[in-house]
Amino acid sequence: MQDTVVYLDVLFFLNLFTNLLLLGSTALLTKSRAKALPLLVAAGVGALYSLTFLLRPMPLALLLPVRLLLASLMLVIAFPYQGLGAFLRGLASFLFVNLLFTGAILLLRTRSGHIYLSNGVVYYNISLLTLALCTTAAYLLIALICRIRRGRPDSPAFSQVKLTANGKTLLLRGFWDTGNGLADCFTGLPVVVCSYDALAPCLTPSQRNYAKLLLQGGGVPPGPAGELGSSDTGGIRPVIFHTAGGTGLLPAFRPDFFALSPEGKGEFTPYPVLAALSPAPLVGGDAQVLLNRRLLSSEKTGERELFPVTR
């Protein structure tokens, strides 16, 4: 370092462009949409920190908390705050791409004597034109990847569910389970899996009794109770499901009304479905309905009323 001439303009712009790349990579990993000006300001804050390259190297016990505070400040500036969980995910992603970048620099440093690293700041003596061309090309590549990914519609994680049965309407929280493609073999309807405890208030006593019988492994009782649409079952009938753990039966019925709305929108779109009942909590208790991926399809869900279900 004693024989190295440090150009402040190269030091500043090198780290400005590097920070833009790191923030852009973080946006790509977290699928965040940040505006250009906040990204530039956050990268500028990191570039100002690069002036510490000219100071004595900090001890590791001081460098780590300083870098953590700097990363947090840059993220707060670059991305809109969407809660502590989203911030921590963004911070973890930002630290991850920083770790990859630092590792790449250390690897190149072993092969080149023109790369210097001090206080977490990188410096190597190249022309500003070369620096601008290389970093701009890399940033445009990241922007292109982000645009391509944003062009693909992402399925919403949660939606609000309105379900009506036996004259009672419930508002529930549904989770889009892309692994759920279950369809009823009789009617062709997609099957959504609902928490039994959540739907119990809108079930009749006969429906609850028959559902509990199936959930306890009692199977389909013989005689009239096993017939589809029997008054003893209240419209409840078994649906076969397959998982990696095996095959089983779930009690299911056709609700009088079933509609979905993206969270916070308030506009419901009706869908014909069969509602299956599960005794276990869904998504760790964060949702009451596991939605079917077939409901995300642009094609209308078909229905074959080979065996009408009495409601």
Sequence and secondary structure as in RCSB ss.txt:
>XXXX:A:sequence
MQDTVVYLDVLFFLNLFTNLLLLGSTALLTKSRAKALPLLVAAGVGALYSLTFLLRPMPLALLLPVRLLLASLML
VIAFPYQGLGAFLRGLASFLFVNLLFTGAILLLRTRSGHIYLSNGVVYYNISLLTLALCTTAAYLLIALICRIRR
GRPDSPAFSQVKLTANGKTLLLRGFWDTGNGLADCFTGLPVVVCSYDALAPCLTPSQRNYAKLLLQGGGVPPGPA
GELGSSDTGGIRPVIFHTAGGTGLLPAFRPDFFALSPEGKGEFTPYPVLAALSPAPLVGGDAQVLLNRRLLSSEK
TGERELFPVTR
>XXXX:A:secstr
 TT    HHHHHHHHHHHHHHHHHHHHHHHT    HHHHHHHHHHHHHHGGGGGS    HHHHHHHHHHHHHHHH
HHHS    HHHHHHHHHHHHHHHHHHHHHHHHHHTT SSEEEETTEEEE   HHHHHHHHHHHHHHHHHHHHHHH
HS    SEEEEEEEETTEEEEEEEEEETT   B TTT  BEEEEEHHHHGGGS HHHHHHHHHHHTT    SGGG
GSTT TTTTT EEEEEEETTEEEEEEEE  SEEEEEETTT   EE   EEEEESS BGGGTBSEEEEGGGGSSS 
     SS    
